[in-house]
Amino acid sequence: MTKTTLLKAKIAIVCLVLISFCAHSQNCEVDNPSLKGNYTGDCKKNKAHGKGKAMGIDSYEGDFRNGLPDGQGTYTWSNKSVFTGKYVKGLKEGKGTMTFKMEGRQDSVVEGFWKKDIYIGEHEKPWEVHSKTGSIRDI
């Protein structure tokens, strides 16, 4: 084999590897506008899906589903405030901890439960029914 033929074979192998890599790589999208920018992690149908990290204006590291935070994760806003907990379709849902960064003061920490991105309190159910009767009576 001549040097020229060997060089052409090496170039061909490198080209095939690059083409194969490009064909199998996916361009994963994150649907939250504040997280668009750089994403590393698992993909499904060109959307962030599985474990990953997205960095845009804000950042999020954790579980994704269909391009949105979904499952356990940590979201950090550009002002350095942080929420660690559960997400469903990009919204805070369930138990979590929100840390508000206060410039020049001690951080404010709120622990409890969220429903559709709204804090509902320290307890998931603020009251509970212990028994039901068909009538009301004096005690």
VOZADREN-710157 format. One record per residue (C-alpha): residue in one letter; chain; z, y, x. Coordinates in Angstrom, 1 decimal, padded with zeros to 4 digits. Layout:
<rs>
  res  chain      c3      c2      c1
    a      A       Z       Y       X
...
</rs>
This chain:
<rs>
  res  chain      c3      c2      c1
    m      A   000.0   000.0   000.0
    t      A  -000.9   003.4   001.3
    k      A   001.4   006.4   001.3
    t      A  -000.7   008.1  -001.3
    t      A  -000.6   005.1  -003.7
    l      A   003.2   004.8  -003.2
    l      A   003.7   008.5  -003.9
    k      A   001.6   008.3  -007.1
    a      A   003.7   005.3  -008.2
    k      A   006.9   007.1  -007.7
    i      A   005.7   010.2  -009.5
    a      A   004.5   008.0  -012.4
    i      A   007.9   006.3  -012.6
    v      A   009.8   009.6  -012.6
    c      A   007.4   010.9  -015.4
    l      A   008.0   007.8  -017.5
    v      A   011.8   008.2  -017.1
    l      A   011.7   011.9  -018.1
    i      A   009.4   011.2  -021.1
    s      A   011.6   008.4  -022.2
    f      A   014.7   010.6  -021.9
    c      A   013.1   013.5  -023.9
    a      A   012.0   011.1  -026.6
    h      A   015.5   009.7  -027.1
    s      A   017.5   013.0  -026.8
    q      A   018.3   014.8  -030.0
    n      A   018.7   018.5  -030.6
    c      A   021.9   018.5  -032.6
    e      A   022.6   021.4  -034.9
    v      A   025.9   022.8  -036.0
    d      A   025.8   024.4  -039.5
    n      A   028.7   026.9  -039.0
    p      A   027.1   030.2  -037.8
    s      A   030.2   031.0  -035.7
    l      A   029.9   027.7  -033.8
    k      A   026.2   027.8  -033.1
    g      A   025.3   028.1  -029.5
    n      A   026.2   025.1  -027.3
    y      A   027.0   021.6  -028.7
    t      A   027.9   018.5  -026.8
    g      A   028.7   015.3  -028.5
    d      A   027.4   012.7  -031.0
    c      A   024.4   013.3  -033.3
    k      A   022.9   011.8  -036.4
    k      A   019.6   013.0  -037.8
    n      A   019.6   016.1  -035.6
    k      A   023.1   017.2  -036.9
    a      A   026.4   017.1  -035.1
    h      A   028.0   013.9  -036.3
    g      A   031.0   012.1  -034.7
    k      A   033.1   013.4  -031.8
    g      A   031.9   016.7  -030.3
    k      A   032.5   020.2  -029.1
    a      A   030.7   023.3  -030.3
    m      A   030.9   026.7  -028.6
    g      A   029.5   029.9  -030.1
    i      A   031.4   033.0  -031.0
    d      A   034.2   030.6  -031.9
    s      A   034.8   027.0  -030.6
    y      A   035.7   023.7  -032.2
    e      A   036.4   020.3  -030.7
    g      A   036.9   017.3  -032.8
    d      A   035.1   015.3  -035.6
    f      A   031.9   016.5  -037.1
    r      A   029.9   015.3  -040.1
    n      A   026.5   016.5  -041.1
    g      A   026.8   019.5  -038.8
    l      A   030.2   020.7  -039.9
    p      A   033.8   020.2  -038.8
    d      A   035.0   017.2  -040.8
    g      A   038.1   015.1  -039.8
    q      A   040.7   016.0  -037.1
    g      A   040.0   018.9  -034.8
    t      A   040.9   022.1  -033.2
    y      A   039.2   025.4  -034.1
    t      A   039.7   028.4  -031.8
    w      A   038.5   031.8  -033.0
    s      A   037.3   034.5  -030.7
    n      A   040.6   036.4  -031.0
    k      A   042.3   033.2  -029.6
    s      A   044.0   032.2  -032.9
    v      A   043.9   028.4  -033.3
    f      A   044.0   025.9  -036.1
    t      A   044.7   022.2  -035.4
    g      A   044.5   019.8  -038.3
    k      A   042.1   018.2  -040.7
    y      A   038.8   019.6  -042.0
    v      A   036.6   018.6  -044.9
    k      A   033.0   020.0  -045.0
    g      A   034.0   022.8  -042.6
    l      A   037.1   023.9  -044.5
    k      A   040.8   023.4  -043.6
    e      A   042.1   020.6  -045.8
    g      A   045.4   018.8  -045.6
    k      A   048.2   019.1  -043.0
    g      A   047.7   021.4  -040.0
    t      A   049.1   024.1  -037.8
    m      A   047.8   027.6  -037.5
    t      A   048.7   029.8  -034.6
    f      A   048.0   033.5  -034.9
    k      A   047.7   035.2  -031.5
    m      A   049.6   038.5  -031.7
    e      A   048.8   041.0  -028.9
    g      A   051.9   042.2  -027.2
    r      A   054.2   040.1  -029.5
    q      A   055.2   036.5  -030.0
    d      A   052.5   034.3  -031.6
    s      A   053.0   033.6  -035.3
    v      A   052.9   029.8  -036.2
    v      A   052.3   028.5  -039.7
    e      A   052.7   024.8  -040.4
    g      A   051.9   023.2  -043.7
    f      A   049.1   022.2  -046.0
    w      A   045.7   023.7  -046.8
    k      A   043.4   023.1  -049.7
    k      A   039.7   024.3  -049.4
    d      A   040.6   026.6  -046.5
    i      A   043.6   028.2  -048.4
    y      A   047.2   027.8  -047.3
    i      A   049.2   026.2  -050.1
    g      A   052.6   025.9  -048.5
    e      A   054.9   023.7  -046.4
    h      A   054.7   020.9  -048.9
    e      A   051.5   019.3  -050.3
    k      A   053.1   019.1  -053.7
    p      A   055.7   021.8  -054.3
    w      A   057.1   019.9  -057.3
    e      A   057.1   016.3  -058.5
    v      A   057.6   014.7  -061.9
    h      A   060.3   012.0  -061.8
    s      A   060.1   010.9  -065.4
    k      A   058.2   011.7  -068.6
    t      A   059.4   011.3  -072.2
    g      A   057.7   011.9  -075.4
    s      A   060.4   014.3  -076.7
    i      A   062.4   017.2  -075.6
    r      A   066.1   017.2  -076.2
    d      A   069.2   019.2  -075.4
    i      A   071.5   018.1  -072.7
</rs>
